[in-house]
Amino acid sequence: MHSLWLDTHPVPAGGTEQFVPGTDYDTVVAGAGLTGLTTAVLLARAGQRVAVLEARSVGAATTGNTTAKLSLLQGTTLSQISRHQSDQVLRAYVEGNLEGQSWLLRYLEERGVPFQRRRAYTYAISPQGTEALRREQRAAETAGLSVTWTDETELPFPVTGAIVLEDQAQIHPMEVLDALATELREHGGALIQGVRVTGAGIGSPLTVETTHGQVQADHLVLATGAPILDRGGYFAKLRPHRSYAQAYRVPASPAGLPQGMYLSADAPSRSLRTAPLGDEELLLVGGNGHVVGRQDSPQAAVDELEAWTAEHFPGAQRTHAWSAQDYRSANLIPFIGTLPRGGGSIYLATGYNKWGMTNAVAASLAITAEMLGGQIPWAATLGRRLTTPSDLLTGLKDGAAVGKEFASGWASAELRALPDEPPAEGVGIVGRRGAAPVGASTVDGITRTVSAVCPHMGGVLRWNDAECSWDCPLHGSRFGADGALLEGPAVRDLPTAPRSE
């Protein structure tokens, strides 16, 4: 699975930047997505010596696989926040997203990066969805957004209502990352790919540990989706979600393609927008999200999304299919700021709940302001938010689900011995070989066996038949069929396992 964005605008590797162990930096940023590169650019502008260390390639994780909506109308997010937090916190969340959106649009205009202004819609197709829309409209109005109700949409199916926010935007995320990477280098910053941050000591300066050796830095920013350091236990405060997106060529029709950015209030989720590509315009359809590693067949979710598109857009021909991983906090407010037990020198940003285009920039603005001695009122409010009984209940439910997955995964692996015959093409199975669970898979005709135990917290991995990966149902770490780490709080690859005893 490869996204439209990564396929049409890969970011060049750059010049002669090399990782040199022992180098001293003012700040090291782990992760070259929107959060990491925006933070690095802001710090480089301030005169810092900055290095961005990216484990894979620019945009390889969430940013390069998003639906790339730059919107303050975020499905039913605001009403869900209002269930957990005060009106003051709700308004601070919207203020931060508005500042992130405004900064990024100004930046794109200054750098000559194209984007499209669009209306944003959240729509309903059921009475329950309609009630959710009414709640979202009230929350949006409380937060100061001019959201209006409509019964008319451009969608090729009936709706029971929709709410609309004017003058939002959509982007090509890899074009944005390319502009940020270019400016970072203009200010003397380093962007080094293929080097994974694996740990950090406490001290001044910090010792930053990587797969290629150590460097020193006054500050470390974790812009890695899930924080890769377990201090503060954020892996247990986040729920990892995987969702799917597809791009289509659609035959011309009198009605044309919907020009707004749409998201359903009903489940299963449906996201729609268009994407200009040269002289044509593609339709992007997304949805069918689920907790990582807890879906029996992710491929079934992909197939169902394609069937839904064929039903409502006859003749649509799929050009790309991909997925993205996002993290949700219990109260839907991102975690932004200093990492506990990091000596005040390690920062994190996570928990964007699928709205990373605005939240990523907001997080970058908040982190850099704090690092450079400033303060942003909305960021201070979000940082002081209280844990409510509703938050605790959500956290307990998430924790119980993790515990259940841990126990059932080990029990299932213990009960089944790994077969001697190789799995069929595209199939992965987990079974017992000796005392430990082992995963066997066949991809592109090659059969591999790896440890089926996540090196992060010991969860038994599950096979993802849509992406041919091993996914952890506990905290969302993911690995390739060969055991190579793809994402998540884990920092090590899976060890290989012998084919037979």
C-alpha positions in Angstrom: 0.0 0.0 0.0 1.5 3.3 -1.1 -0.1 6.7 -0.7 -1.0 9.1 -3.5 1.2 11.7 -1.7 4.3 9.6 -1.4 3.9 8.3 -5.0 3.6 11.8 -6.6 6.0 13.9 -4.5 8.8 12.0 -2.7 11.0 14.4 -0.8 14.6 14.4 -2.2 17.2 12.8 0.1 19.2 16.1 0.2 22.9 16.8 -0.1 25.8 15.5 1.8 24.3 15.3 5.3 25.8 12.4 7.2 25.3 11.2 10.7 28.5 11.8 12.7 28.6 10.2 16.1 29.6 12.6 18.9 28.3 15.7 17.1 26.9 18.4 19.4 23.6 20.1 18.6 21.3 22.6 20.3 18.3 20.4 19.5 17.8 17.0 18.0 14.3 16.3 16.6 13.2 12.7 16.2 10.9 12.3 13.3 10.6 14.1 9.9 6.8 14.5 9.7 4.9 17.8 9.9 5.5 18.2 13.7 9.3 17.5 13.4 10.1 19.6 10.4 8.0 22.5 11.5 9.6 22.5 14.9 13.1 22.2 13.4 12.4 25.1 11.0 11.2 27.4 13.8 14.3 26.6 15.9 16.7 27.0 13.0 15.2 30.4 12.3 16.0 31.3 15.9 19.7 30.4 15.2 19.8 27.0 16.8 21.9 24.2 15.4 19.3 21.6 14.7 19.4 18.0 13.4 16.3 16.1 12.4 16.9 12.3 12.7 14.4 10.2 10.7 14.3 6.5 11.1 13.0 5.8 7.6 12.3 8.7 5.1 10.6 12.0 5.2 6.8 11.6 5.6 7.1 7.8 5.9 4.6 7.6 8.7 1.4 9.6 9.4 2.1 12.8 7.5 2.7 11.0 4.2 -0.4 8.9 4.6 -2.9 11.4 5.9 -6.1 12.6 4.1 -4.5 16.1 4.5 -7.4 18.2 5.6 -6.5 21.5 7.2 -9.7 22.0 9.0 -11.2 23.3 12.3 -14.4 21.3 11.7 -13.1 17.9 12.8 -16.0 15.5 12.6 -17.5 15.3 16.1 -14.2 16.0 18.0 -15.3 19.3 19.6 -18.5 17.8 21.2 -16.4 14.9 22.5 -13.9 17.3 24.0 -16.7 19.2 25.6 -17.9 16.0 27.4 -14.5 15.7 29.1 -13.3 19.3 29.5 -14.4 22.8 30.4 -15.4 25.4 27.8 -12.1 27.2 28.5 -10.1 24.1 27.4 -12.4 23.6 24.4 -11.8 27.2 23.3 -8.0 26.8 23.9 -8.0 23.7 21.7 -9.7 25.5 18.8 -7.4 28.6 19.3 -4.4 26.3 19.0 -5.7 24.7 15.9 -6.6 28.0 14.4 -3.1 29.3 15.0 -1.6 26.2 13.5 -3.9 26.4 10.4 -3.2 30.2 10.0 0.6 29.7 10.3 0.7 26.9 7.8 -1.4 28.7 5.2 0.8 31.8 5.5 3.8 29.6 5.1 2.5 27.9 2.0 1.7 31.3 0.4 5.1 32.6 1.2 6.9 29.5 -0.2 4.6 29.2 -3.3 3.2 25.8 -2.3 -0.3 25.2 -3.7 -3.3 24.4 -1.6 -7.0 24.6 -2.1 -9.6 26.5 -0.1 -12.7 24.3 0.6 -15.8 24.1 2.7 -15.6 21.5 5.4 -18.7 19.4 6.1 -19.7 16.9 8.8 -22.7 15.0 7.7 -25.2 12.5 9.1 -27.2 9.7 7.5 -29.2 8.5 10.6 -31.2 10.1 13.5 -28.3 9.2 15.8 -25.9 11.0 13.5 -28.2 14.0 13.3 -28.2 14.3 17.1 -24.4 14.1 17.1 -24.3 16.9 14.5 -26.5 19.1 16.8 -24.1 18.5 19.7 -21.1 19.3 17.5 -22.7 22.5 16.2 -23.3 23.7 19.8 -19.7 22.9 20.8 -18.4 24.7 17.8 -20.4 27.8 18.6 -19.2 27.7 22.2 -15.7 27.6 20.8 -16.3 30.6 18.5 -16.6 28.9 15.2 -19.2 30.0 12.7 -20.7 26.6 11.9 -24.0 26.5 10.0 -26.6 23.8 9.4 -27.6 22.6 6.0 -29.7 19.9 4.4 -28.0 20.3 1.1 -24.7 18.6 0.1 -22.9 17.5 -3.1 -23.0 13.9 -2.0 -24.5 11.3 -4.3 -26.6 9.8 -1.5 -29.3 11.2 0.9 -28.2 12.8 4.2 -30.2 13.7 7.3 -28.3 16.9 7.7 -24.8 18.5 7.7 -22.9 21.2 9.4 -20.6 23.4 7.4 -17.5 25.6 8.1 -16.4 27.9 5.4 -12.9 28.7 4.2 -11.0 25.6 5.3 -8.2 24.1 3.2 -6.7 20.9 1.8 -3.0 20.3 1.0 -0.5 17.9 -0.6 1.4 17.0 2.6 4.6 15.9 0.9 4.8 19.2 -1.0 4.6 20.9 2.5 7.3 18.7 3.9 9.5 19.4 0.9 9.2 23.1 1.5 10.0 22.7 5.2 13.0 20.4 4.5 14.3 23.0 2.0 14.1 25.9 4.5 15.6 23.8 7.2 18.7 23.3 5.1 18.7 27.0 4.1 19.2 27.8 7.8 22.0 25.3 8.2 19.9 22.5 9.8 20.6 18.9 9.1 18.0 16.4 7.9 19.4 12.9 8.3 17.4 9.9 7.1 17.8 6.2 8.0 18.9 6.9 11.6 16.5 6.0 14.4 16.6 7.6 17.9 16.4 4.8 20.4 16.9 6.5 23.8 18.3 9.4 25.7 20.3 9.8 28.9 19.6 12.6 31.5 22.2 15.3 31.7 23.3 18.6 30.3 23.8 18.1 27.4 21.7 15.1 26.8 23.2 12.0 25.3 20.9 11.0 22.4 21.2 7.3 21.5 20.5 6.1 17.9 21.0 3.1 15.8 24.2 4.6 14.4 25.8 5.9 17.6 25.4 8.8 20.1 25.2 12.5 19.7 24.8 15.3 22.2 22.1 17.9 22.4 20.7 20.5 24.8 17.1 19.5 23.9 15.4 16.5 22.3 12.0 16.7 20.6 10.0 13.5 20.2 7.9 14.0 17.0 7.4 10.2 16.5 3.7 9.7 16.7 3.9 7.6 19.9 6.7 8.8 22.1 9.7 6.4 21.8 10.7 6.9 25.4 8.5 5.3 28.0 9.0 7.9 30.7 5.6 9.2 31.6 3.9 6.1 30.3 2.3 7.8 27.3 2.1 4.5 25.5 -0.6 3.6 28.1 -2.4 6.9 27.7 -2.9 6.6 24.0 -5.1 4.4 21.8 -3.5 3.7 18.4 -5.8 3.7 15.4 -5.3 2.6 11.9 -7.6 3.9 9.1 -7.7 3.5 5.3 -7.7 5.8 2.3 -8.0 5.3 -1.4 -7.7 7.5 -4.5 -9.9 7.1 -7.6 -10.4 8.3 -11.1 -14.1 8.8 -11.5 -15.9 9.1 -14.9 -17.2 12.6 -15.7 -20.8 13.2 -14.7 -23.1 16.2 -14.8 -22.9 16.6 -11.1 -19.1 16.4 -10.9 -17.1 15.4 -7.9 -18.0 16.8 -4.4 -15.8 19.9 -4.0 -16.2 20.1 -0.2 -14.2 18.1 2.4 -16.7 15.7 4.0 -16.6 13.5 7.1 -19.4 11.4 8.4 -20.8 11.6 12.0 -22.0 8.0 11.7 -20.0 4.8 11.9 -18.3 3.4 9.9 -16.5 6.6 9.2 -16.4 8.0 5.7 -14.1 10.8 4.6 -14.2 12.4 1.1 -12.2 15.1 -0.7 -10.7 15.7 -4.1 -7.1 16.0 -5.0 -5.8 17.8 -8.1 -3.1 15.8 -9.9 -1.8 17.4 -13.1 -4.7 18.0 -15.4 -7.1 15.7 -13.6 -8.9 15.6 -10.3 -9.0 12.4 -8.2 -11.5 11.4 -5.5 -10.1 10.5 -2.1 -12.2 8.2 0.1 -11.2 7.2 3.6 -12.5 5.5 6.7 -13.0 2.1 8.4 -10.7 2.9 11.3 -9.9 0.4 14.0 -7.5 -0.1 16.9 -4.2 -1.3 15.7 -3.8 -5.1 15.8 -7.4 -5.8 16.8 -9.0 -6.3 13.4 -9.3 -9.9 12.2 -8.8 -8.8 8.6 -7.7 -5.3 7.8 -8.0 -6.3 4.1 -11.7 -6.7 4.7 -11.9 -3.1 5.8 -10.1 -2.0 2.6 -12.4 -4.1 0.4 -15.5 -2.7 2.1 -14.3 0.8 1.5 -13.8 0.0 -2.2 -17.2 -1.6 -2.4 -18.8 1.5 -0.9 -17.1 3.8 -3.4 -18.2 1.6 -6.3 -21.8 1.8 -5.1 -21.9 5.6 -4.8 -19.4 6.6 -7.6 -20.1 4.1 -10.4 -17.1 3.4 -12.7 -14.6 4.7 -10.2 -11.1 3.2 -10.8 -8.8 2.9 -7.9 -5.3 4.3 -8.4 -3.9 4.2 -4.8 -4.7 2.6 -1.5 -2.9 3.3 1.8 -3.4 3.6 5.5 -2.3 5.8 8.4 -1.8 5.5 12.1 -3.0 8.0 14.6 -3.1 8.2 18.4 -6.0 9.3 20.6 -5.7 10.5 24.1 -8.5 9.7 26.6 -9.9 13.3 26.4 -9.0 13.9 22.8 -6.6 16.7 23.7 -3.1 16.2 22.4 -0.2 15.8 24.8 2.3 18.6 24.2 5.2 19.8 26.3 8.0 18.4 28.4 8.4 14.7 29.0 8.3 13.6 32.7 11.7 12.5 34.0 13.3 14.2 31.1 15.1 16.9 33.1 13.0 19.6 31.4 15.1 19.0 28.2 12.9 16.4 26.4 9.7 17.5 24.6 6.9 15.4 23.1 3.8 16.0 20.9 1.3 13.2 20.4 -2.4 12.3 20.5 -3.7 14.3 17.5 -6.7 12.0 17.0 -6.5 12.1 13.2 -6.3 15.9 13.0 -2.6 16.2 12.7 -2.4 18.9 10.0 -3.5 21.6 12.4 -2.5 20.0 15.7 1.0 19.3 14.4 1.8 22.9 13.7 0.1 24.0 16.9 2.3 21.6 18.8 5.4 23.0 17.1 4.5 26.6 17.9 3.9 25.6 21.6 7.1 23.6 22.0 9.3 26.2 20.3 7.8 29.0 22.3 8.5 27.2 25.5 12.0 26.3 24.5 12.8 29.9 23.5 11.5 31.4 26.7 8.0 32.5 25.5 4.5 31.4 26.4 1.3 31.0 24.4 -1.9 31.3 26.5 -3.9 28.5 24.8 -0.9 26.2 25.2 -0.7 27.0 28.9 -4.4 26.3 29.3 -4.1 22.9 27.5 -1.1 22.0 29.6 -3.1 22.7 32.8 -6.2 20.7 31.9 -7.5 18.4 34.6 -8.1 14.7 34.5 -11.8 14.2 34.8 -13.8 11.1 35.9 -14.8 10.6 32.3 -11.1 10.6 31.4 -10.3 8.0 34.1 -13.2 5.8 32.9 -11.9 5.9 29.3 -8.4 5.2 30.5 -9.6 2.2 32.6 -11.5 0.8 29.6 -8.5 1.2 27.3 -6.2 -0.4 29.9 -8.6 -3.3 30.4 -8.7 -3.9 26.6 -4.9 -3.9 26.5 -4.8 -6.5 29.4 -7.3 -8.7 27.6 -5.3 -8.6 24.4 -2.1 -9.4 26.2 -3.6 -12.5 27.9 -5.5 -13.8 24.9 -2.6 -13.3 22.6 -0.3 -15.5 24.7 -3.0 -18.0 25.4 -3.7 -18.4 21.7 0.0 -18.7 20.8 0.5 -21.4 23.5 -2.4 -23.5 22.2 -1.2 -23.8 18.6 2.1 -25.1 17.3 3.5 -23.4 14.3 2.9 -25.6 11.2 5.9 -27.0 9.3 4.5 -26.0 5.9 5.0 -22.4 4.8 2.0 -20.1 4.8 0.3 -19.2 1.5 1.2 -16.0 -0.3 0.2 -12.9 1.7 -0.6 -15.0 4.8 1.0 -14.8 8.3 0.4 -17.1 11.2 1.5 -17.2 14.8 2.2 -20.3 16.7 4.4 -21.9 19.3 7.9 -23.0 18.4 9.6 -24.2 21.5 8.7 -21.9 24.4 8.1 -18.7 22.5 5.5 -17.4 19.9 6.8 -17.2 16.4 5.3 -15.6 13.4 5.7 -17.1 9.9 4.7 -15.3 6.7 5.1 -15.5 3.0 5.4 -12.3 1.0 6.5 -12.0 -2.6 7.3 -15.7 -2.6 9.7 -15.4 0.4 8.8 -17.2 3.7 10.2 -15.6 6.8 10.0 -16.5 10.5 10.4 -13.8 13.2 9.7 -13.5 16.9 6.0 -12.8 17.3 6.6 -11.0 20.6 6.6 -7.2 20.5 9.9 -6.0 22.0 8.2 -3.0 23.6 5.9 -4.6 26.2 5.7 -8.2 25.2 2.4 -8.3 23.3 1.9 -11.2 20.9 1.7 -9.7 17.4 -1.0 -10.2 14.8 -0.8 -10.4 11.0 -2.1 -7.5 9.0 -3.3 -9.0 5.7 -3.8 -5.6 4.1 -0.2 -4.4 4.6 1.7 -7.7 5.2 2.9 -6.5 8.5 3.1 -7.7 12.1 1.0 -5.4 14.3 0.9 -5.2 18.1 -2.6 -5.1 19.6 -1.3 -3.5 22.9 0.2 -0.1 21.9 0.4 -0.1 18.1 4.0 -1.0 17.2 4.2 -2.4 13.7 6.9 -4.4 11.9 7.5 -5.6 8.3 7.3 -9.2 7.3 11.1 -9.3 7.7 10.8 -7.9 11.3 11.9 -4.4 10.4 10.4 -1.8 12.8 7.9 0.4 11.0 6.4 2.6 13.8 5.1 2.7 17.3 6.7 3.0 20.8 9.0 0.0 20.1 12.6 1.0 19.1 14.0 -2.4 18.0 13.4 -4.8 15.1 12.0 -8.2 15.6 14.7 -10.9 15.9 14.5 -13.6 13.3 13.5 -17.1 14.3 14.7 -20.4 13.0 12.5 -22.1 10.3 12.4 -25.3 12.4 13.8 -26.6 15.6 
